[in-house]
Amino acid sequence: MVSGPDQTERQDDTAAILSTIGEVAYRWMLEGDRLEWGGDALALLGLDSTDSIATGQAFAQLLDDASPLSRDESLLVGTDNGDGVAYQIEYALRPAGPRGPTLWIEDTGRWYADGGEAARRAEGVLRVINERHAREQRLAFLSRYDDVTGLYNRSALLDILDQTITDAREQRSSAAFLLVAIDDFRLINDAYGYRAGDRVLAAVARRIRGRLRDGDIMGRFSGHKLGLVLMACDENEMAFAAERFLAAIRDDVVATADGTVSITISIGGVAVPRDAGNREEAMERVQESLGRARNAGRGRFVGYTPSPEREAERQSNIALSQQLIGALSEQRLRLAFQPVVDIRTRETVFHEALLRLAQPDGSIASAGQIVPLAERLGLSRLFDLAVLDRVLDTLARHPEARLSLNVAPETAAGADWLAKFARIVGQRPDIGSRIIVEITETSAIRNLDETAYFVSTVHDLGARLAIDDFGAGFTSFRNLRALRIDMVKIDGSFIATLPASPDDQVFVRRLVELAQDLGIETVAEWVQDEETVALLAGWGVDRIQGHLSGAASLTPPWA
């Protein structure tokens, strides 16, 4: 590329700049097939001689088979209208021969017809892009495959499932979709760590892959679950295939770098398109089947079978969920207040705020009708937050009110309820001393560290904490002492028939004695008669709650 001293100097400067950033410029004169290079092309391409890059034909011999088209076919495309034709292509070179390393090249420039119809010259810049190409290849891999197992990822697996259902329907054939889950996978993560869990999952995938037929597909569905698409497989063959996979894992331990693990898997399956006409139905029904398999015990397979009863229940749940969400959005929640009284003076110490729901027809649904349904549908947290709003508002507007409120286990395990409680009570210190937060034994023992933090936060705000339905679960008194619980409310099932049940009498008496030793207040629930009160008072119970001392009322006692 030489035409004069000044221009040569500028070209040398340009070549030097390009060399510092790993690029070289070139001019390719097609007439005579001559390649001219500006910069250290030999160093960039790892060559010893310019012979292999002196002509376009020689340069083309360096192309690797990985390049889909020849460089010429990719570069000289289009029509030159006078300004040249821009191009940017990528291709692979093997300058050191077929056994040498591959260089991925980005080739950017313009070709010119110079007034003719065919290309006469091309001018451009070459750059080695191995690192970028590797990243792009990695991203392309991850768009279809799972990094841990090397299997198809969820998106690709479901695309294959979708196409399989379509093909099976058109060809009037059958296929199966199986969902495999490692039993007690959380315990493996806890015992060995999450990397070990990934290795166990990969080992299980390898075992199952060895039992697949040609044409069957496996992918990572989610977490510790693998999805299998079995071609040409009806519901009977699906069961035999599932047993083959169960045995592959069950009959021998799984060895990993972190240790040897004995595991089992559970499998759910659905025949397609017979029992699932699209991917959404297949996913829903295979997960339902997997849930039934896990509920039946470890290491089992359950195939989907249509059930009008289950479908009716599912539709009912959908309708009920919509009704409950509608009740929240329409502000139909109400609070009922039941007194908790001193067992000796019968004076009210505080009221328990209980959830009620105003129905569109004017009737009122009790907590017993709402709470189990909300828990089953996963709506407890929303209701607990709504009740919290109403309780705090009541305490703020009525300084004489002292209230307790219940918090469901899943709500106590989350962060949003406690954060809201802390924010509002922190702004109104007078409220804290007038509120008691009730959690169940299930909440208390689920995670003692989390419960300790929950209790500590409640105490820091001046509030008190009670264990509701105490005696029905497994909380030890050692835990009560460690958690600094203020109050236990003895489960009503032990109180309702107390005078006629010697066993319940022994249990309640011992429970009260231990609570007294720890300085914990006691409240007996479901108290209905004076004979029960006499027994409880004799044992030292502090408070009672139930129909004897007053039923829950929608009318605030301070109204």
Number of C-alpha atoms within 10 A of each C-alpha: 12 10 8 9 9 10 12 13 12 12 18 16 14 15 20 17 14 19 19 11 9 17 21 27 23 19 19 20 18 15 9 10 14 16 21 15 20 20 23 18 21 16 12 16 19 14 14 11 10 14 10 17 22 16 18 18 14 16 17 15 15 17 22 19 13 11 13 11 13 14 18 11 8 14 21 18 13 12 15 19 13 11 12 19 19 18 17 14 13 20 21 21 24 19 23 15 13 13 8 10 12 17 23 23 19 18 21 17 19 19 26 22 18 15 11 11 11 14 21 17 20 22 20 18 19 22 21 21 17 15 11 11 16 12 12 12 12 13 12 11 15 14 15 17 21 18 14 13 20 15 23 24 24 19 16 18 22 20 11 18 25 16 13 25 27 17 15 17 16 9 9 10 17 20 25 31 29 29 26 27 25 23 19 13 20 13 11 18 15 11 11 13 13 14 12 18 23 17 18 27 23 19 17 24 21 13 16 21 17 10 13 17 11 8 10 16 19 23 26 28 23 12 12 19 19 26 28 22 25 26 20 15 19 18 20 10 14 22 19 12 18 23 14 15 22 20 15 19 21 15 11 12 13 19 13 14 8 13 10 11 14 11 20 23 24 27 32 27 31 30 27 29 24 17 16 20 15 16 21 11 15 26 21 12 23 26 20 17 24 25 16 19 21 19 11 13 11 16 20 19 28 22 25 21 13 10 9 9 9 10 11 11 12 12 12 12 15 12 12 15 18 12 13 21 16 12 17 15 10 9 12 15 20 18 21 20 21 25 25 24 21 18 21 13 8 13 13 18 14 20 23 22 24 22 24 22 22 15 13 9 6 8 9 16 15 15 16 11 13 16 18 13 17 19 15 11 14 12 18 21 21 16 23 20 18 17 22 19 14 16 20 20 13 17 19 15 9 13 12 11 19 22 25 22 20 21 22 18 19 15 20 23 19 13 10 13 19 16 11 14 18 17 12 15 20 15 11 14 13 16 24 24 15 19 26 24 20 23 24 22 21 19 22 26 18 15 11 14 12 16 18 17 12 19 22 18 16 21 19 12 21 18 22 22 23 26 26 24 22 25 20 15 13 11 18 11 14 10 14 19 14 10 19 19 23 21 23 26 21 24 20 21 14 21 21 19 17 21 15 10 12 11 10 17 20 11 12 23 17 13 19 23 16 13 21 16 8 16 14 20 18 24 28 28 23 20 23 18 15 10 11 19 22 13 16 24 14 9 17 16 25 19 24 29 25 20 15 13 21 16 12 18 15 15 10 14 12 8 5
